[in-house]
Amino acid sequence: MLATALQYSHTLLQEILQPGEIAVDATMGNGHDTAFLAELVGRTGHVYAFDVQELALNNTAKRLAETPELAKRVSLIPAGHETLDQHLPADCSIKAAIFNLGYLPQSDKAVITLPETTRQALDALLLRLAPRGRVILVCYYGHVGGAEELASVRDYCRALPQKEYNVLNYQFINQQNQPPILFCIEKKR
Ligand SMILES: C[S@@+](CC[C@H](N)C(=O)[O-])C[C@H]1O[C@@H](n2cnc3c(N)ncnc32)[C@H](O)[C@@H]1O
């Protein structure tokens, strides 16, 4: 079977992220991606994970506490990804970042990621992205505001210069349930 967008996002991360490198989970939620990134960066790497909801931070902290070795590799940042500039050194080289855009499952659907702040975070990430580094966005868009954010992300990705970035769009086009749509921005050098 073809990989879902979520499965494929992990393949794209796994292909490039090496022990000792730095990664960002821009939307930690329940911490699935945070834990996955923490495995990949190994003992000498580090993961910076962002979320605006206390519930997300608590759920992620609980997940990481199950494997204390992983918890040591992660900074849980109680702030929006648009503040990335304030939390990561300007000269840090980020090898991989992931966004799961939308709302926290089984939670308040009013707290959603937003086009403008997502763009701000992307600007800050691309400035720090390592050669061959990847930024992955998995866009859920079935909720109110989701379609606008998807359009904004698509426009942002389309406008990136081909000389500097490869941009991939992965989506199923015959499904009725609005499965998530993936974008991957790869820095060429
Ligand atoms: C689809 S969920 C993420 C799921 C997560 N990747 C996981 O493994 O469970 C989206 C998350 O983005 C968070 N969020 C909303 N606005 C944000 C912002 N400006 N910065 C960081 N996170 C934000 C929400 O609180 C929510 O937890």
The ligand as a Tripos MOL2 file, in Angstrom:
@<TRIPOS>MOLECULE
LIG
   27    29     1     0     0
SMALL
NO_CHARGES

@<TRIPOS>ATOM
      1 C1         -2.2490   18.4750   14.5060 C.3       1 LIG1
      2 S1         -1.6630   18.9070   16.1070 S.3       1 LIG1
      3 C2         -0.0330   18.2520   16.1410 C.3       1 LIG1
      4 C3          0.0380   16.7550   16.3510 C.3       1 LIG1
      5 C4          1.3960   16.2760   16.7780 C.3       1 LIG1
      6 N1          2.3760   16.3350   15.7230 N.3       1 LIG1
      7 C5          1.3650   14.8860   17.4160 C.2       1 LIG1
      8 O1          2.2700   14.0890   17.1690 O.co2     1 LIG1
      9 O2          0.4410   14.6110   18.1710 O.co2     1 LIG1
     10 C6         -1.3600   20.6400   15.9340 C.3       1 LIG1
     11 C7         -0.7660   21.2880   17.1650 C.3       1 LIG1
     12 O3         -0.3300   22.5990   16.8260 O.3       1 LIG1
     13 C8         -0.4580   23.3870   17.9830 C.3       1 LIG1
     14 N2         -0.3510   24.8030   17.6310 N.ar      1 LIG1
     15 C9         -1.3020   25.6920   17.2680 C.ar      1 LIG1
     16 N3         -0.7520   26.8950   17.0120 N.ar      1 LIG1
     17 C10         0.5910   26.7660   17.2160 C.ar      1 LIG1
     18 C11         1.7030   27.6440   17.1140 C.ar      1 LIG1
     19 N4          1.5550   28.9120   16.7330 N.pl3     1 LIG1
     20 N5          2.9280   27.1500   17.4100 N.ar      1 LIG1
     21 C12         3.1020   25.8610   17.8030 C.ar      1 LIG1
     22 N6          2.0860   24.9800   17.9020 N.ar      1 LIG1
     23 C13         0.8520   25.4230   17.6110 C.ar      1 LIG1
     24 C14        -1.7850   22.9730   18.5650 C.3       1 LIG1
     25 O4         -1.8770   23.3450   19.9170 O.3       1 LIG1
     26 C15        -1.7500   21.4560   18.3250 C.3       1 LIG1
     27 O5         -1.2610   20.7900   19.4520 O.3       1 LIG1
@<TRIPOS>BOND
     1     1     2 1
     2     2     3 1
     3     2    10 1
     4     3     4 1
     5     4     5 1
     6     5     6 1
     7     5     7 1
     8     7     8 2
     9     7     9 1
    10    10    11 1
    11    11    12 1
    12    11    26 1
    13    12    13 1
    14    13    14 1
    15    13    24 1
    16    14    15 ar
    17    14    23 ar
    18    15    16 ar
    19    16    17 ar
    20    17    18 ar
    21    17    23 ar
    22    18    19 1
    23    18    20 ar
    24    20    21 ar
    25    21    22 ar
    26    22    23 ar
    27    24    25 1
    28    24    26 1
    29    26    27 1
@<TRIPOS>SUBSTRUCTURE
     1 LIG1         1 GROUP 0 **** ****
